Structure formats: C-alpha cells, structure tokens
Amino acid sequence: MTIMPAYEIYFRCEDCKREHTIHTKIHLNQGPDRKQSLAEFFVGRLMPPQASSLQGHKAFCLKTGRQFKLDKDEQILLVPPSPRPLPPSQLPLIPESN
C-alpha cells in the first residue's frame, strides 16, 4: 500500500492580502513540491475530486474576521508536507569526545 502525502490547504485572502490555513488537508499521489495554487498546479490536467471539492469551502480571515466562500482556484493553495523530524529513538548517536 502506497502512502499518499497530505497537502495542507491555505488560501490567499483578498481582504488582508495574507495567506491563511483552512485547517484541511487533502491526499494526492503527485502534488507540488512547493506551495502552488490549484490553478497553477493543475493547469492542463484533470483536477482530482478532493481538490475540486475545495471550491465553495468557507474560509475565515483571521485579521478582519470576515468569512467568505472560496470560489477561485487561484486563491486556493496546496502546501506540501514538511519533512517530519525523527523521533528521539531514531536519531543518530553523536560520538562522545574525549
């Protein structure tokens, strides 16, 4: 079984001109290796249902307090997962200096 990476979903807020998370992730077999909008990443390709379902999702601006619907693929951002740090039990041992 192949594990698909989970991409964080952010949006470009037209009110405050910042990016905010919508606290949602989607899994994609092949997603972007850097932050990209749905419009940028899926240009000329079929958008999978988990990505297209983000349209119409409600978003909230943390600065202005306004709530609105996401209606443009240009404002919905895919953010690739960051590498996870190793748990302490799997960290390489550092040799002691004498």
MOZI-V960943 format. One record per residue. N is the residue number from 1. SS is DSSP state (a for helix, b for strand, c for the rest). Layout:
[[N	SS] [N	SS]]
This chain:
[[1	c] [2	c] [3	c] [4	c] [5	b] [6	b] [7	b] [8	b] [9	b] [10	b] [11	b] [12	b] [13	c] [14	c] [15	c] [16	c] [17	c] [18	c] [19	b] [20	b] [21	b] [22	b] [23	b] [24	b] [25	b] [26	b] [27	b] [28	b] [29	c] [30	c] [31	c] [32	c] [33	c] [34	c] [35	c] [36	b] [37	b] [38	a] [39	a] [40	a] [41	a] [42	c] [43	c] [44	c] [45	c] [46	c] [47	c] [48	c] [49	a] [50	a] [51	a] [52	a] [53	c] [54	c] [55	c] [56	c] [57	c] [58	b] [59	b] [60	b] [61	c] [62	c] [63	c] [64	c] [65	c] [66	c] [67	b] [68	b] [69	b] [70	c] [71	c] [72	c] [73	c] [74	c] [75	c] [76	b] [77	b] [78	b] [79	b] [80	c] [81	c] [82	c] [83	c] [84	c] [85	c] [86	c] [87	c] [88	a] [89	a] [90	a] [91	c] [92	c] [93	c] [94	c] [95	c] [96	c] [97	c] [98	c]]
